[in-house]
Amino acid sequence: SAAQLAVAWVLHQSGITGAIIGPRNMNQFESLMPAVDVKLDEDDSKFCDELVMPGKHVTSYFNTSKWMP
């Protein structure tokens, strides 16, 4: 699923040791667990980077302390 791909992508980023997922019920939690076993290869990573280029999407939605210009 798209949610599993998103969690797998997060887990494959260098320096990341865990993903914050926030399911609202046990079914949502259980549906995301297979993402732990997903192995992304270089082509998968390139595909994800084409969806949203690295460094191209920065939002100030939570910028309440004005740290971001």
N, C-alpha and C positions, 0 to 999 in steps of 0.2 A: 504494500500500500504506500501511498505518498507519505503518510506519517512515519512508517517504518523506514523509508528511504531518508527522510529528514533526520531521524534519530541516528541512523547508521552514518550519515554524512557527518553529523556533529561528532560522533565517537571516533571518526577517522581523521579529525583535525589534529595536527601536532600540538602537543601540550595540553590536550583535553583528556581528563581522566574520568569524566562522567557527564551525563546529559540530564538536565532538569526537565521532566516531562509533564507533570501535573495532571494526571488522569483524574476524572471525577467519579469513576466507579471501577470496580474490579474488571469488568469486561474491557474497558478502555486500556487499563493497565496490562492485562493479559494479551491484548492485541498488539501491543508495542514490544513485548518481550522478544519476539523473533528478530528484531533489529539488532540485538546484541550479537547474533551469529552471522549477520550479513557481512560479507567481505567485498569491499569496493576496490576494483582495480583502477588502473590509470584511465582507461576509457570511461568508466563510470564517473570518476572525479572530473574529467573534462566535460562530460555531459552536464553535470551539476553546475560547473563553472559557466557553461554557456547559458544556463537558465538565469543566473544572476552572477555577473562577473565579479570576481573578488575585489573588494574595496570600492565597488560602485554604488552600493546601497548602504547609506548611513542615515539613520533617522534621529531626529532630536525629540521624538515623542516623549521620552522619559528624561529629558535634559532640564530638570527642574532647578539644578544648581548652576546652570548656564556654563558648564565646563566645555561645551562644544559650540563653536561659533555659528 
